[in-house]
Amino acid sequence: MVDISHADEQKGAVASRQRSCKECFKQAEENQAKKKLLQEQAKVNLRAMEDWLSRPEVDVAGLVSDETSQ
C-alpha cells in the first residue's frame, strides 16, 4: 500500500529537480512566494472572521436568514 501524501511529496521533489530556463525558474519561485503569501493572508482572514463571529452582538442566525431570503 502506498501512502498517497508521501507519493505526492516524492512527485514534488522530482519535479523540483527538473531543468528549466532561468526565466521559468524565476517565475516558479515567484509563484511559490505568491502562493505562500495568499495562504498566510487566508489564515489571517479566517482568524479575523472567527473573532468577529464569536462576538456576542453578532447575530449569525440573522445573517443566514438575510442571505437566504434574497
PyMOL Python script that loads the backbone (N, CA, C, O; Angstrom):
from pymol import cmd

cmd.read_pdbstr("""\
ATOM      1  N   MET A   1       0.853  -1.187   0.000  1.00  0.00           N
ATOM      2  CA  MET A   1       0.000   0.000   0.000  1.00  0.00           C
ATOM      3  C   MET A   1       0.893   1.244   0.000  1.00  0.00           C
ATOM      4  O   MET A   1       1.878   1.305   0.736  1.00  0.00           O
ATOM      5  N   VAL A   2       0.548   2.224  -0.821  1.00  0.00           N
ATOM      6  CA  VAL A   2       1.338   3.439  -0.974  1.00  0.00           C
ATOM      7  C   VAL A   2       0.647   4.575  -0.246  1.00  0.00           C
ATOM      8  O   VAL A   2      -0.554   4.794  -0.408  1.00  0.00           O
ATOM      9  N   ASP A   3       1.403   5.284   0.543  1.00  0.00           N
ATOM     10  CA  ASP A   3       0.884   6.474   1.214  1.00  0.00           C
ATOM     11  C   ASP A   3       0.792   7.580   0.173  1.00  0.00           C
ATOM     12  O   ASP A   3       1.807   8.033  -0.357  1.00  0.00           O
ATOM     13  N   ILE A   4      -0.434   8.013  -0.118  1.00  0.00           N
ATOM     14  CA  ILE A   4      -0.645   8.988  -1.198  1.00  0.00           C
ATOM     15  C   ILE A   4       0.091  10.288  -0.919  1.00  0.00           C
ATOM     16  O   ILE A   4       0.725  10.844  -1.816  1.00  0.00           O
ATOM     17  N   SER A   5       0.017  10.782   0.317  1.00  0.00           N
ATOM     18  CA  SER A   5       0.677  12.044   0.613  1.00  0.00           C
ATOM     19  C   SER A   5       2.187  11.926   0.417  1.00  0.00           C
ATOM     20  O   SER A   5       2.829  12.860  -0.064  1.00  0.00           O
ATOM     21  N   HIS A   6       2.749  10.779   0.791  1.00  0.00           N
ATOM     22  CA  HIS A   6       4.180  10.569   0.593  1.00  0.00           C
ATOM     23  C   HIS A   6       4.504  10.508  -0.900  1.00  0.00           C
ATOM     24  O   HIS A   6       5.514  11.052  -1.345  1.00  0.00           O
ATOM     25  N   ALA A   7       3.647   9.849  -1.659  1.00  0.00           N
ATOM     26  CA  ALA A   7       3.863   9.756  -3.102  1.00  0.00           C
ATOM     27  C   ALA A   7       3.798  11.144  -3.735  1.00  0.00           C
ATOM     28  O   ALA A   7       4.591  11.460  -4.622  1.00  0.00           O
ATOM     29  N   ASP A   8       2.857  11.971  -3.282  1.00  0.00           N
ATOM     30  CA  ASP A   8       2.750  13.335  -3.797  1.00  0.00           C
ATOM     31  C   ASP A   8       3.997  14.139  -3.469  1.00  0.00           C
ATOM     32  O   ASP A   8       4.472  14.920  -4.294  1.00  0.00           O
ATOM     33  N   GLU A   9       4.526  13.952  -2.268  1.00  0.00           N
ATOM     34  CA  GLU A   9       5.750  14.657  -1.887  1.00  0.00           C
ATOM     35  C   GLU A   9       6.903  14.231  -2.780  1.00  0.00           C
ATOM     36  O   GLU A   9       7.721  15.056  -3.188  1.00  0.00           O
ATOM     37  N   GLN A  10       6.965  12.946  -3.079  1.00  0.00           N
ATOM     38  CA  GLN A  10       8.031  12.463  -3.941  1.00  0.00           C
ATOM     39  C   GLN A  10       7.894  13.054  -5.339  1.00  0.00           C
ATOM     40  O   GLN A  10       8.896  13.420  -5.953  1.00  0.00           O
ATOM     41  N   LYS A  11       6.675  13.152  -5.848  1.00  0.00           N
ATOM     42  CA  LYS A  11       6.470  13.757  -7.163  1.00  0.00           C
ATOM     43  C   LYS A  11       6.940  15.207  -7.159  1.00  0.00           C
ATOM     44  O   LYS A  11       7.565  15.665  -8.116  1.00  0.00           O
ATOM     45  N   GLY A  12       6.640  15.926  -6.083  1.00  0.00           N
ATOM     46  CA  GLY A  12       7.079  17.315  -5.965  1.00  0.00           C
ATOM     47  C   GLY A  12       8.588  17.418  -5.941  1.00  0.00           C
ATOM     48  O   GLY A  12       9.170  18.318  -6.547  1.00  0.00           O
ATOM     49  N   ALA A  13       9.220  16.492  -5.238  1.00  0.00           N
ATOM     50  CA  ALA A  13      10.678  16.504  -5.156  1.00  0.00           C
ATOM     51  C   ALA A  13      11.281  16.234  -6.533  1.00  0.00           C
ATOM     52  O   ALA A  13      12.274  16.854  -6.913  1.00  0.00           O
ATOM     53  N   VAL A  14      10.683  15.315  -7.271  1.00  0.00           N
ATOM     54  CA  VAL A  14      11.180  15.014  -8.604  1.00  0.00           C
ATOM     55  C   VAL A  14      10.972  16.219  -9.508  1.00  0.00           C
ATOM     56  O   VAL A  14      11.857  16.581 -10.283  1.00  0.00           O
ATOM     57  N   ALA A  15       9.806  16.838  -9.408  1.00  0.00           N
ATOM     58  CA  ALA A  15       9.514  17.998 -10.254  1.00  0.00           C
ATOM     59  C   ALA A  15      10.475  19.139  -9.952  1.00  0.00           C
ATOM     60  O   ALA A  15      10.850  19.880 -10.860  1.00  0.00           O
ATOM     61  N   SER A  16      10.876  19.294  -8.706  1.00  0.00           N
ATOM     62  CA  SER A  16      11.773  20.388  -8.364  1.00  0.00           C
ATOM     63  C   SER A  16      13.176  20.164  -8.911  1.00  0.00           C
ATOM     64  O   SER A  16      13.968  21.104  -8.983  1.00  0.00           O
ATOM     65  N   ARG A  17      13.494  18.938  -9.296  1.00  0.00           N
ATOM     66  CA  ARG A  17      14.810  18.645  -9.834  1.00  0.00           C
ATOM     67  C   ARG A  17      14.853  18.723 -11.355  1.00  0.00           C
ATOM     68  O   ARG A  17      15.908  18.518 -11.955  1.00  0.00           O
ATOM     69  N   GLN A  18      13.725  19.015 -11.982  1.00  0.00           N
ATOM     70  CA  GLN A  18      13.708  19.100 -13.433  1.00  0.00           C
ATOM     71  C   GLN A  18      14.387  20.384 -13.880  1.00  0.00           C
ATOM     72  O   GLN A  18      14.421  21.368 -13.142  1.00  0.00           O
ATOM     73  N   ARG A  19      14.912  20.367 -15.063  1.00  0.00           N
ATOM     74  CA  ARG A  19      15.585  21.544 -15.613  1.00  0.00           C
ATOM     75  C   ARG A  19      14.567  22.538 -16.154  1.00  0.00           C
ATOM     76  O   ARG A  19      13.497  22.166 -16.635  1.00  0.00           O
ATOM     77  N   SER A  20      14.924  23.793 -16.062  1.00  0.00           N
ATOM     78  CA  SER A  20      14.106  24.849 -16.656  1.00  0.00           C
ATOM     79  C   SER A  20      15.019  26.026 -16.978  1.00  0.00           C
ATOM     80  O   SER A  20      16.135  26.135 -16.468  1.00  0.00           O
ATOM     81  N   CYS A  21      14.519  26.891 -17.826  1.00  0.00           N
ATOM     82  CA  CYS A  21      15.302  28.079 -18.139  1.00  0.00           C
ATOM     83  C   CYS A  21      15.257  29.019 -16.928  1.00  0.00           C
ATOM     84  O   CYS A  21      14.424  28.857 -16.037  1.00  0.00           O
ATOM     85  N   LYS A  22      16.149  29.983 -16.911  1.00  0.00           N
ATOM     86  CA  LYS A  22      16.227  30.901 -15.771  1.00  0.00           C
ATOM     87  C   LYS A  22      14.923  31.660 -15.571  1.00  0.00           C
ATOM     88  O   LYS A  22      14.488  31.849 -14.436  1.00  0.00           O
ATOM     89  N   GLU A  23      14.297  32.094 -16.657  1.00  0.00           N
ATOM     90  CA  GLU A  23      13.047  32.854 -16.560  1.00  0.00           C
ATOM     91  C   GLU A  23      11.924  31.989 -15.980  1.00  0.00           C
ATOM     92  O   GLU A  23      11.161  32.449 -15.130  1.00  0.00           O
ATOM     93  N   CYS A  24      11.823  30.747 -16.435  1.00  0.00           N
ATOM     94  CA  CYS A  24      10.792  29.835 -15.910  1.00  0.00           C
ATOM     95  C   CYS A  24      11.047  29.523 -14.440  1.00  0.00           C
ATOM     96  O   CYS A  24      10.113  29.453 -13.642  1.00  0.00           O
ATOM     97  N   PHE A  25      12.315  29.335 -14.088  1.00  0.00           N
ATOM     98  CA  PHE A  25      12.658  29.060 -12.697  1.00  0.00           C
ATOM     99  C   PHE A  25      12.287  30.251 -11.813  1.00  0.00           C
ATOM    100  O   PHE A  25      11.730  30.089 -10.727  1.00  0.00           O
ATOM    101  N   LYS A  26      12.612  31.465 -12.307  1.00  0.00           N
ATOM    102  CA  LYS A  26      12.279  32.675 -11.565  1.00  0.00           C
ATOM    103  C   LYS A  26      10.767  32.796 -11.392  1.00  0.00           C
ATOM    104  O   LYS A  26      10.288  33.139 -10.311  1.00  0.00           O
ATOM    105  N   GLN A  27      10.017  32.515 -12.456  1.00  0.00           N
ATOM    106  CA  GLN A  27       8.553  32.587 -12.396  1.00  0.00           C
ATOM    107  C   GLN A  27       8.003  31.570 -11.406  1.00  0.00           C
ATOM    108  O   GLN A  27       7.078  31.879 -10.656  1.00  0.00           O
ATOM    109  N   ALA A  28       8.554  30.370 -11.392  1.00  0.00           N
ATOM    110  CA  ALA A  28       8.106  29.334 -10.456  1.00  0.00           C
ATOM    111  C   ALA A  28       8.374  29.763  -9.018  1.00  0.00           C
ATOM    112  O   ALA A  28       7.539  29.542  -8.141  1.00  0.00           O
ATOM    113  N   GLU A  29       9.521  30.369  -8.772  1.00  0.00           N
ATOM    114  CA  GLU A  29       9.828  30.862  -7.427  1.00  0.00           C
ATOM    115  C   GLU A  29       8.863  31.965  -7.013  1.00  0.00           C
ATOM    116  O   GLU A  29       8.396  31.993  -5.875  1.00  0.00           O
ATOM    117  N   GLU A  30       8.565  32.877  -7.944  1.00  0.00           N
ATOM    118  CA  GLU A  30       7.621  33.958  -7.652  1.00  0.00           C
ATOM    119  C   GLU A  30       6.229  33.398  -7.362  1.00  0.00           C
ATOM    120  O   GLU A  30       5.537  33.873  -6.462  1.00  0.00           O
ATOM    121  N   ASN A  31       5.825  32.391  -8.126  1.00  0.00           N
ATOM    122  CA  ASN A  31       4.524  31.764  -7.902  1.00  0.00           C
ATOM    123  C   ASN A  31       4.453  31.105  -6.535  1.00  0.00           C
ATOM    124  O   ASN A  31       3.431  31.190  -5.854  1.00  0.00           O
ATOM    125  N   GLN A  32       5.530  30.450  -6.133  1.00  0.00           N
ATOM    126  CA  GLN A  32       5.569  29.822  -4.812  1.00  0.00           C
ATOM    127  C   GLN A  32       5.463  30.880  -3.714  1.00  0.00           C
ATOM    128  O   GLN A  32       4.758  30.681  -2.724  1.00  0.00           O
ATOM    129  N   ALA A  33       6.158  31.994  -3.885  1.00  0.00           N
ATOM    130  CA  ALA A  33       6.106  33.072  -2.897  1.00  0.00           C
ATOM    131  C   ALA A  33       4.703  33.663  -2.822  1.00  0.00           C
ATOM    132  O   ALA A  33       4.204  33.937  -1.730  1.00  0.00           O
ATOM    133  N   LYS A  34       4.058  33.861  -3.980  1.00  0.00           N
ATOM    134  CA  LYS A  34       2.686  34.378  -4.003  1.00  0.00           C
ATOM    135  C   LYS A  34       1.727  33.411  -3.336  1.00  0.00           C
ATOM    136  O   LYS A  34       0.837  33.822  -2.592  1.00  0.00           O
ATOM    137  N   LYS A  35       1.909  32.126  -3.603  1.00  0.00           N
ATOM    138  CA  LYS A  35       1.056  31.101  -3.007  1.00  0.00           C
ATOM    139  C   LYS A  35       1.179  31.121  -1.487  1.00  0.00           C
ATOM    140  O   LYS A  35       0.177  31.048  -0.776  1.00  0.00           O
ATOM    141  N   LYS A  36       2.397  31.218  -0.997  1.00  0.00           N
ATOM    142  CA  LYS A  36       2.616  31.257   0.445  1.00  0.00           C
ATOM    143  C   LYS A  36       1.988  32.507   1.051  1.00  0.00           C
ATOM    144  O   LYS A  36       1.374  32.440   2.116  1.00  0.00           O
ATOM    145  N   LEU A  37       2.139  33.640   0.380  1.00  0.00           N
ATOM    146  CA  LEU A  37       1.546  34.888   0.853  1.00  0.00           C
ATOM    147  C   LEU A  37       0.024  34.783   0.908  1.00  0.00           C
ATOM    148  O   LEU A  37      -0.593  35.207   1.886  1.00  0.00           O
ATOM    149  N   LEU A  38      -0.584  34.221  -0.135  1.00  0.00           N
ATOM    150  CA  LEU A  38      -2.033  34.050  -0.155  1.00  0.00           C
ATOM    151  C   LEU A  38      -2.506  33.109   0.950  1.00  0.00           C
ATOM    152  O   LEU A  38      -3.550  33.343   1.560  1.00  0.00           O
ATOM    153  N   GLN A  39      -1.746  32.049   1.208  1.00  0.00           N
ATOM    154  CA  GLN A  39      -2.109  31.124   2.283  1.00  0.00           C
ATOM    155  C   GLN A  39      -2.061  31.817   3.638  1.00  0.00           C
ATOM    156  O   GLN A  39      -2.947  31.622   4.470  1.00  0.00           O
ATOM    157  N   GLU A  40      -1.035  32.621   3.863  1.00  0.00           N
ATOM    158  CA  GLU A  40      -0.920  33.348   5.125  1.00  0.00           C
ATOM    159  C   GLU A  40      -2.050  34.368   5.267  1.00  0.00           C
ATOM    160  O   GLU A  40      -2.611  34.527   6.351  1.00  0.00           O
ATOM    161  N   GLN A  41      -2.382  35.057   4.176  1.00  0.00           N
ATOM    162  CA  GLN A  41      -3.472  36.039   4.210  1.00  0.00           C
ATOM    163  C   GLN A  41      -4.804  35.350   4.487  1.00  0.00           C
ATOM    164  O   GLN A  41      -5.639  35.888   5.214  1.00  0.00           O
ATOM    165  N   ALA A  42      -5.006  34.177   3.921  1.00  0.00           N
ATOM    166  CA  ALA A  42      -6.239  33.425   4.166  1.00  0.00           C
ATOM    167  C   ALA A  42      -6.349  33.045   5.642  1.00  0.00           C
ATOM    168  O   ALA A  42      -7.435  33.095   6.220  1.00  0.00           O
ATOM    169  N   LYS A  43      -5.230  32.666   6.246  1.00  0.00           N
ATOM    170  CA  LYS A  43      -5.243  32.334   7.675  1.00  0.00           C
ATOM    171  C   LYS A  43      -5.606  33.551   8.513  1.00  0.00           C
ATOM    172  O   LYS A  43      -6.395  33.450   9.453  1.00  0.00           O
ATOM    173  N   VAL A  44      -5.032  34.699   8.174  1.00  0.00           N
ATOM    174  CA  VAL A  44      -5.331  35.938   8.898  1.00  0.00           C
ATOM    175  C   VAL A  44      -6.806  36.286   8.749  1.00  0.00           C
ATOM    176  O   VAL A  44      -7.467  36.642   9.724  1.00  0.00           O
ATOM    177  N   ASN A  45      -7.323  36.182   7.516  1.00  0.00           N
ATOM    178  CA  ASN A  45      -8.732  36.485   7.278  1.00  0.00           C
ATOM    179  C   ASN A  45      -9.647  35.542   8.035  1.00  0.00           C
ATOM    180  O   ASN A  45     -10.666  35.968   8.579  1.00  0.00           O
ATOM    181  N   LEU A  46      -9.299  34.274   8.076  1.00  0.00           N
ATOM    182  CA  LEU A  46     -10.107  33.296   8.793  1.00  0.00           C
ATOM    183  C   LEU A  46     -10.134  33.605  10.283  1.00  0.00           C
ATOM    184  O   LEU A  46     -11.188  33.547  10.916  1.00  0.00           O
ATOM    185  N   ARG A  47      -8.969  33.934  10.843  1.00  0.00           N
ATOM    186  CA  ARG A  47      -8.924  34.276  12.273  1.00  0.00           C
ATOM    187  C   ARG A  47      -9.764  35.516  12.557  1.00  0.00           C
ATOM    188  O   ARG A  47     -10.457  35.575  13.573  1.00  0.00           O
ATOM    189  N   ALA A  48      -9.708  36.506  11.667  1.00  0.00           N
ATOM    190  CA  ALA A  48     -10.494  37.728  11.855  1.00  0.00           C
ATOM    191  C   ALA A  48     -11.989  37.409  11.789  1.00  0.00           C
ATOM    192  O   ALA A  48     -12.773  37.943  12.574  1.00  0.00           O
ATOM    193  N   MET A  49     -12.378  36.553  10.867  1.00  0.00           N
ATOM    194  CA  MET A  49     -13.789  36.184  10.750  1.00  0.00           C
ATOM    195  C   MET A  49     -14.245  35.405  11.977  1.00  0.00           C
ATOM    196  O   MET A  49     -15.338  35.637  12.494  1.00  0.00           O
ATOM    197  N   GLU A  50     -13.415  34.486  12.440  1.00  0.00           N
ATOM    198  CA  GLU A  50     -13.757  33.721  13.643  1.00  0.00           C
ATOM    199  C   GLU A  50     -13.907  34.644  14.841  1.00  0.00           C
ATOM    200  O   GLU A  50     -14.832  34.481  15.637  1.00  0.00           O
ATOM    201  N   ASP A  51     -13.005  35.615  14.979  1.00  0.00           N
ATOM    202  CA  ASP A  51     -13.098  36.581  16.078  1.00  0.00           C
ATOM    203  C   ASP A  51     -14.389  37.381  15.985  1.00  0.00           C
ATOM    204  O   ASP A  51     -15.072  37.587  16.989  1.00  0.00           O
ATOM    205  N   TRP A  52     -14.721  37.830  14.782  1.00  0.00           N
ATOM    206  CA  TRP A  52     -15.925  38.631  14.578  1.00  0.00           C
ATOM    207  C   TRP A  52     -17.178  37.811  14.895  1.00  0.00           C
ATOM    208  O   TRP A  52     -18.100  38.298  15.550  1.00  0.00           O
ATOM    209  N   LEU A  53     -17.200  36.559  14.420  1.00  0.00           N
ATOM    210  CA  LEU A  53     -18.363  35.712  14.648  1.00  0.00           C
ATOM    211  C   LEU A  53     -18.534  35.331  16.116  1.00  0.00           C
ATOM    212  O   LEU A  53     -19.640  35.009  16.549  1.00  0.00           O
ATOM    213  N   SER A  54     -17.459  35.367  16.871  1.00  0.00           N
ATOM    214  CA  SER A  54     -17.549  34.983  18.285  1.00  0.00           C
ATOM    215  C   SER A  54     -18.061  36.122  19.162  1.00  0.00           C
ATOM    216  O   SER A  54     -18.314  35.913  20.349  1.00  0.00           O
ATOM    217  N   ARG A  55     -18.218  37.313  18.606  1.00  0.00           N
ATOM    218  CA  ARG A  55     -18.727  38.441  19.381  1.00  0.00           C
ATOM    219  C   ARG A  55     -20.194  38.211  19.726  1.00  0.00           C
ATOM    220  O   ARG A  55     -20.965  37.739  18.890  1.00  0.00           O
ATOM    221  N   PRO A  56     -20.575  38.542  20.944  1.00  0.00           N
ATOM    222  CA  PRO A  56     -21.968  38.308  21.357  1.00  0.00           C
ATOM    223  C   PRO A  56     -22.978  39.154  20.576  1.00  0.00           C
ATOM    224  O   PRO A  56     -24.132  38.749  20.434  1.00  0.00           O
ATOM    225  N   GLU A  57     -22.575  40.304  20.074  1.00  0.00           N
ATOM    226  CA  GLU A  57     -23.515  41.166  19.361  1.00  0.00           C
ATOM    227  C   GLU A  57     -23.767  40.737  17.922  1.00  0.00           C
ATOM    228  O   GLU A  57     -24.639  41.299  17.259  1.00  0.00           O
ATOM    229  N   VAL A  58     -23.023  39.753  17.426  1.00  0.00           N
ATOM    230  CA  VAL A  58     -23.194  39.287  16.055  1.00  0.00           C
ATOM    231  C   VAL A  58     -24.296  38.237  16.023  1.00  0.00           C
ATOM    232  O   VAL A  58     -24.220  37.217  16.709  1.00  0.00           O
ATOM    233  N   ASP A  59     -25.315  38.498  15.220  1.00  0.00           N
ATOM    234  CA  ASP A  59     -26.451  37.586  15.079  1.00  0.00           C
ATOM    235  C   ASP A  59     -26.239  36.724  13.832  1.00  0.00           C
ATOM    236  O   ASP A  59     -26.668  37.082  12.736  1.00  0.00           O
ATOM    237  N   VAL A  60     -25.576  35.594  14.018  1.00  0.00           N
ATOM    238  CA  VAL A  60     -25.259  34.719  12.892  1.00  0.00           C
ATOM    239  C   VAL A  60     -26.532  34.181  12.257  1.00  0.00           C
ATOM    240  O   VAL A  60     -26.621  34.102  11.032  1.00  0.00           O
ATOM    241  N   ALA A  61     -27.519  33.811  13.066  1.00  0.00           N
ATOM    242  CA  ALA A  61     -28.776  33.275  12.525  1.00  0.00           C
ATOM    243  C   ALA A  61     -29.449  34.343  11.649  1.00  0.00           C
ATOM    244  O   ALA A  61     -30.012  34.019  10.604  1.00  0.00           O
ATOM    245  N   GLY A  62     -29.395  35.591  12.064  1.00  0.00           N
ATOM    246  CA  GLY A  62     -29.976  36.670  11.278  1.00  0.00           C
ATOM    247  C   GLY A  62     -29.249  36.849   9.970  1.00  0.00           C
ATOM    248  O   GLY A  62     -29.876  37.104   8.942  1.00  0.00           O
ATOM    249  N   LEU A  63     -27.934  36.720   9.989  1.00  0.00           N
ATOM    250  CA  LEU A  63     -27.151  36.842   8.754  1.00  0.00           C
ATOM    251  C   LEU A  63     -27.523  35.742   7.754  1.00  0.00           C
ATOM    252  O   LEU A  63     -27.653  35.994   6.556  1.00  0.00           O
ATOM    253  N   VAL A  64     -27.688  34.549   8.256  1.00  0.00           N
ATOM    254  CA  VAL A  64     -28.030  33.427   7.393  1.00  0.00           C
ATOM    255  C   VAL A  64     -29.416  33.619   6.811  1.00  0.00           C
ATOM    256  O   VAL A  64     -29.612  33.408   5.615  1.00  0.00           O
ATOM    257  N   SER A  65     -30.386  34.016   7.631  1.00  0.00           N
ATOM    258  CA  SER A  65     -31.742  34.189   7.119  1.00  0.00           C
ATOM    259  C   SER A  65     -31.823  35.345   6.129  1.00  0.00           C
ATOM    260  O   SER A  65     -32.604  35.287   5.179  1.00  0.00           O
ATOM    261  N   ASP A  66     -31.028  36.394   6.334  1.00  0.00           N
ATOM    262  CA  ASP A  66     -30.985  37.517   5.392  1.00  0.00           C
ATOM    263  C   ASP A  66     -30.486  37.064   4.023  1.00  0.00           C
ATOM    264  O   ASP A  66     -31.017  37.476   2.992  1.00  0.00           O
ATOM    265  N   GLU A  67     -29.471  36.219   4.025  1.00  0.00           N
ATOM    266  CA  GLU A  67     -28.881  35.740   2.776  1.00  0.00           C
ATOM    267  C   GLU A  67     -29.846  34.820   2.031  1.00  0.00           C
ATOM    268  O   GLU A  67     -29.933  34.880   0.804  1.00  0.00           O
ATOM    269  N   THR A  68     -30.565  33.976   2.753  1.00  0.00           N
ATOM    270  CA  THR A  68     -31.449  33.010   2.092  1.00  0.00           C
ATOM    271  C   THR A  68     -32.731  33.655   1.604  1.00  0.00           C
ATOM    272  O   THR A  68     -33.384  33.105   0.717  1.00  0.00           O
ATOM    273  N   SER A  69     -33.117  34.805   2.151  1.00  0.00           N
ATOM    274  CA  SER A  69     -34.356  35.449   1.733  1.00  0.00           C
ATOM    275  C   SER A  69     -34.191  36.285   0.471  1.00  0.00           C
ATOM    276  O   SER A  69     -35.185  36.731  -0.102  1.00  0.00           O
ATOM    277  N   GLN A  70     -32.972  36.503   0.031  1.00  0.00           N
ATOM    278  CA  GLN A  70     -32.741  37.335  -1.161  1.00  0.00           C
ATOM    279  C   GLN A  70     -32.885  36.574  -2.433  1.00  0.00           C
ATOM    280  O   GLN A  70     -32.720  37.140  -3.514  1.00  0.00           O
TER     281      GLN A  70
END
""", "prot")
cmd.dss("prot")
cmd.show_as("cartoon", "prot")
cmd.util.cbc("prot")
cmd.orient("prot")
